Amino acid sequence: MSLASCARNMLVSSSKASSRRRNIVCPQSASLLLRSRSVSMSCWRNPLQRHSYATATPTSPGLSSRPTIRQAPPLTRSMFIQTESTPNDDSLKFIPGVSVMGEGTAEFLDTRAALVSPLAIRLMGVEGVKAVFYGPDFVTVSKDSEHPWAVIKPEIYSTLMEHFSSGQALFRSQEERDNAGPQDTRILDTDSETVAMIKELLETRVRPAIMEDGGDIEYRGFDENGSGLVKVKLKGSCRGCDSSTVTLKSGIERMLMHYIPEVKGVEQVLDQEEQIALNEFNKLEQKLETQQGSSP
């Protein structure tokens, strides 16, 4: 073979080899190309659906080239708690938007009574809070006059939101929940017709109206053969409220006397602490009146 022919054959072989090299794709490059396409497709989702995140990491030729899918963390449910003022400036009605007692009410006046309810014991631990009251769909918190609402309200909000968002039970046991609710207006077989009518009016007419103000009323008895007085106790925001006397006389007493002729009046039953506070208030009023009378 001539020298020119050998040179021509070498040029043709080199050209074919170069053409083959241009058509060869590295297996690792092809894997990365496929992975980038799959990642692009996995990230293209309907924006109305829940998002998921995909991450692609370089892999060696011997490992799987599938992208790693990481689900988005679960969303935290938010709550909107409303507040309503009550006739008592030291009591606020908190409405969480979910059921609280459902039926009945419960009141906690100290830490010992609040031990049956995890939420009540936490609320009683807030500095300045002196009483907690559960209604069907609200919580009334009462404070002392020394702590302003602007200071303690944020902590109450936080406690209520954490409790109702977690789904924790309101009471430690069903038995404690049943014992906490009022049994005062349950009509018994031993009740006379007059007592049954009083209980029915308190349950159907009076109690719903008082609950609108974040309080409640408890039936304590009726002197059927004597004075004709109905004994009741105000609870929640109505406890210690300045307008409680007006509520008793202008509202409850007038209605009961209108529908039940045997009723001659309504009397409020006070706890020992409330009686002491009332006596001290009366002494202060008498002292002020004496000072005003002796002044020139």
Wavefront OBJ file of the C-alpha trace (Angstrom):
o trace
v 0.000 0.000 0.000
v 1.312 3.473 -0.907
v 2.119 6.136 1.631
v -0.723 8.403 0.402
v -3.273 5.605 0.753
v -2.202 4.906 4.368
v -2.525 8.577 5.255
v -6.018 8.752 3.749
v -7.188 5.710 5.741
v -5.863 7.231 8.998
v -7.769 10.483 8.385
v -11.054 8.611 7.748
v -10.644 6.502 10.923
v -9.912 9.606 13.001
v -13.009 11.364 11.639
v -15.274 8.394 12.461
v -13.860 8.101 15.977
v -14.435 11.810 16.570
v -18.020 11.469 15.360
v -18.623 8.576 17.751
v -17.194 10.551 20.692
v -19.576 13.434 19.992
v -22.605 11.067 20.180
v -21.567 9.398 23.476
v -23.260 10.708 26.654
v -21.702 9.978 30.030
v -24.004 7.671 32.098
v -23.625 9.911 35.175
v -24.571 12.998 33.139
v -27.634 11.218 31.811
v -28.653 10.283 35.371
v -28.365 13.897 36.557
v -30.366 15.071 33.546
v -33.185 12.633 34.322
v -33.134 13.621 37.977
v -33.431 17.324 37.214
v -36.411 16.618 34.973
v -38.120 14.496 37.654
v -37.516 17.178 40.269
v -39.034 19.826 38.024
v -42.127 17.694 37.477
v -42.519 16.817 41.173
v -42.405 20.498 42.163
v -45.114 21.415 39.656
v -48.255 20.900 41.702
v -51.612 22.484 41.949
v -51.142 25.545 44.199
v -54.405 24.701 45.973
v -52.992 21.382 47.180
v -50.725 20.949 50.149
v -47.103 21.725 49.270
v -44.364 19.145 49.328
v -40.663 19.786 48.934
v -38.253 17.831 46.775
v -34.483 17.819 47.116
v -31.986 16.251 44.752
v -28.467 15.419 45.927
v -25.551 14.186 43.812
v -25.244 10.404 43.945
v -22.620 8.001 42.852
v -23.318 5.885 39.720
v -24.013 2.828 41.868
v -26.741 4.495 44.053
v -30.375 5.221 43.245
v -30.962 8.556 41.536
v -34.527 9.087 42.818
v -35.178 12.472 44.477
v -35.885 12.573 48.214
v -39.406 13.880 48.982
v -39.867 15.800 52.258
v -43.418 16.564 53.399
v -44.238 20.032 54.690
v -44.614 20.273 58.496
v -48.231 20.157 59.772
v -49.933 23.495 60.056
v -50.761 24.822 63.547
v -54.431 25.590 64.088
v -55.024 29.156 65.136
v -57.818 30.368 67.412
v -59.579 33.667 67.755
v -60.742 34.394 71.302
v -63.250 37.173 71.802
v -63.814 39.129 74.996
v -66.963 40.790 76.252
v -67.219 43.261 79.078
v -69.571 42.584 81.980
v -71.343 44.877 84.461
v -68.517 44.009 86.848
v -65.346 45.937 85.892
v -63.178 43.255 87.508
v -64.663 40.407 85.418
v -64.208 39.662 81.728
v -66.008 37.119 79.584
v -63.697 35.148 77.234
v -65.336 33.350 74.287
v -62.976 30.796 72.642
v -65.373 29.829 69.832
v -65.619 26.212 71.016
v -67.720 24.454 73.631
v -66.541 24.895 77.221
v -69.019 23.166 79.583
v -71.608 22.450 76.915
v -74.291 22.151 79.588
v -74.196 23.552 83.085
v -71.659 25.782 84.783
v -68.755 25.507 87.211
v -67.111 28.064 89.480
v -63.695 28.038 91.176
v -63.031 30.558 93.941
v -59.641 29.297 95.136
v -56.738 27.079 94.128
v -58.009 24.095 96.097
v -61.357 24.074 94.274
v -59.560 24.479 90.924
v -57.519 21.272 91.346
v -60.204 19.274 89.504
v -59.655 21.292 86.313
v -56.249 21.707 84.600
v -57.365 24.921 82.903
v -58.777 26.456 86.095
v -55.619 25.728 88.088
v -53.495 27.436 85.423
v -55.765 30.471 85.292
v -55.764 30.743 89.087
v -51.975 30.780 88.879
v -52.027 34.059 86.945
v -51.157 36.856 89.334
v -54.246 38.907 90.140
v -56.851 36.282 89.176
v -59.169 35.429 92.077
v -62.006 33.431 90.450
v -62.743 31.388 87.311
v -66.203 30.568 86.008
v -67.099 28.112 83.203
v -70.232 28.659 81.135
v -71.587 26.600 78.230
v -69.375 28.381 75.670
v -67.397 30.947 77.632
v -64.947 31.420 80.496
v -65.346 34.329 82.922
v -62.202 35.412 84.744
v -62.424 37.714 87.769
v -59.454 39.630 89.161
v -58.676 41.858 92.098
v -58.771 45.626 91.717
v -54.996 46.030 92.094
v -54.048 44.379 88.778
v -55.140 46.074 85.522
v -56.483 43.980 82.653
v -53.759 45.272 80.337
v -51.195 43.374 82.425
v -52.906 40.016 83.015
v -55.067 39.697 79.876
v -52.216 38.528 77.545
v -51.343 35.643 79.883
v -55.008 34.638 80.110
v -55.257 34.683 76.307
v -52.176 32.489 76.015
v -53.426 29.985 78.602
v -56.869 29.663 77.002
v -55.471 29.321 73.488
v -52.952 26.669 74.500
v -55.566 24.621 76.370
v -58.322 24.603 73.737
v -55.887 24.114 70.831
v -54.381 21.037 72.486
v -57.757 19.324 72.918
v -57.077 18.654 76.607
v -60.034 17.695 78.783
v -61.591 20.433 80.902
v -61.747 18.187 84.001
v -59.515 15.392 85.217
v -62.393 12.891 85.238
v -66.018 12.642 84.185
v -67.082 12.265 87.810
v -65.454 15.575 88.756
v -67.108 17.225 85.785
v -70.551 15.956 86.830
v -70.048 17.140 90.401
v -68.924 20.602 89.276
v -72.141 21.484 87.476
v -75.078 23.002 89.375
v -77.790 20.654 90.590
v -79.881 23.390 92.187
v -82.649 23.701 89.587
v -83.200 19.980 89.077
v -86.829 19.334 89.963
v -87.135 16.579 92.568
v -90.080 14.358 93.418
v -90.199 15.922 96.885
v -90.548 19.487 95.532
v -93.879 21.205 95.912
v -95.622 22.754 92.931
v -94.443 26.231 93.973
v -90.800 25.173 94.320
v -90.950 23.389 90.961
v -92.255 26.558 89.296
v -89.506 28.652 90.918
v -86.813 26.278 89.677
v -88.269 26.200 86.181
v -88.360 30.004 85.944
v -84.798 30.316 87.227
v -83.564 27.726 84.722
v -85.451 28.891 81.625
v -85.808 32.667 82.118
v -83.286 33.990 84.630
v -80.185 31.859 84.060
v -79.857 32.507 80.282
v -80.147 36.274 80.819
v -77.500 36.312 83.556
v -75.149 34.138 81.495
v -75.155 36.839 78.825
v -73.231 38.935 81.345
v -70.828 36.113 82.180
v -72.527 35.047 85.422
v -74.970 32.548 86.834
v -77.579 32.150 89.584
v -77.953 29.324 92.079
v -81.173 28.396 93.854
v -80.658 28.047 97.619
v -84.177 27.524 98.943
v -87.690 28.893 99.484
v -89.401 29.653 102.791
v -92.775 28.288 101.762
v -94.478 28.348 105.164
v -92.964 31.546 106.489
v -91.673 34.725 104.882
v -92.136 33.584 101.282
v -88.557 34.602 100.407
v -86.609 32.872 97.647
v -82.905 32.507 98.483
v -80.463 32.659 95.592
v -76.725 33.092 95.104
v -75.120 35.031 92.253
v -71.969 33.592 90.672
v -69.379 34.473 88.046
v -69.201 38.128 87.054
v -72.344 38.832 89.129
v -70.500 37.941 92.327
v -69.617 41.177 94.093
v -70.987 43.311 91.267
v -72.308 46.740 92.245
v -75.441 46.232 90.154
v -76.274 42.820 91.660
v -78.841 44.377 94.018
v -80.589 46.025 91.074
v -80.542 42.694 89.223
v -82.159 40.929 92.167
v -84.842 43.475 92.959
v -85.733 44.906 89.552
v -85.316 41.726 87.544
v -85.505 38.419 89.368
v -87.762 39.409 92.256
v -90.265 41.223 90.080
v -90.559 38.347 87.628
v -90.951 35.632 90.274
v -93.580 37.648 92.175
v -95.468 38.251 88.932
v -95.718 34.591 87.930
v -95.845 33.007 91.420
v -98.060 34.837 93.969
v -96.595 32.790 96.842
v -93.221 34.510 96.360
v -92.928 37.651 98.499
v -89.341 38.574 97.705
v -85.832 37.424 96.755
v -82.853 37.362 99.125
v -79.217 36.953 98.174
v -77.122 34.431 100.097
v -73.570 35.599 100.739
v -70.438 33.614 101.522
v -68.563 34.383 104.711
v -65.951 36.431 102.869
v -68.634 38.357 100.996
v -70.490 39.047 104.245
v -67.333 40.390 105.861
v -66.628 42.604 102.860
v -70.214 43.880 102.900
v -70.010 44.695 106.614
v -66.757 46.574 106.118
v -68.316 48.509 103.250
v -71.310 49.463 105.394
v -68.992 50.631 108.179
v -67.073 52.781 105.700
v -70.294 54.336 104.427
v -71.424 55.146 107.955
v -68.053 56.706 108.761
v -68.189 58.902 105.669
v -71.718 59.990 106.475
v -70.665 60.887 110.026
v -67.735 62.928 108.771
v -69.928 64.788 106.298
v -72.516 65.533 109.007
v -69.905 66.924 111.430
v -68.182 69.113 108.838
v -69.231 72.830 108.865
l 1 2 3 4 5 6 7 8 9 10 11 12 13 14 15 16 17 18 19 20 21 22 23 24 25 26 27 28 29 30 31 32 33 34 35 36 37 38 39 40 41 42 43 44 45 46 47 48 49 50 51 52 53 54 55 56 57 58 59 60 61 62 63 64 65 66 67 68 69 70 71 72 73 74 75 76 77 78 79 80 81 82 83 84 85 86 87 88 89 90 91 92 93 94 95 96 97 98 99 100 101 102 103 104 105 106 107 108 109 110 111 112 113 114 115 116 117 118 119 120 121 122 123 124 125 126 127 128 129 130 131 132 133 134 135 136 137 138 139 140 141 142 143 144 145 146 147 148 149 150 151 152 153 154 155 156 157 158 159 160 161 162 163 164 165 166 167 168 169 170 171 172 173 174 175 176 177 178 179 180 181 182 183 184 185 186 187 188 189 190 191 192 193 194 195 196 197 198 199 200 201 202 203 204 205 206 207 208 209 210 211 212 213 214 215 216 217 218 219 220 221 222 223 224 225 226 227 228 229 230 231 232 233 234 235 236 237 238 239 240 241 242 243 244 245 246 247 248 249 250 251 252 253 254 255 256 257 258 259 260 261 262 263 264 265 266 267 268 269 270 271 272 273 274 275 276 277 278 279 280 281 282 283 284 285 286 287 288 289 290 291 292 293 294 295 296
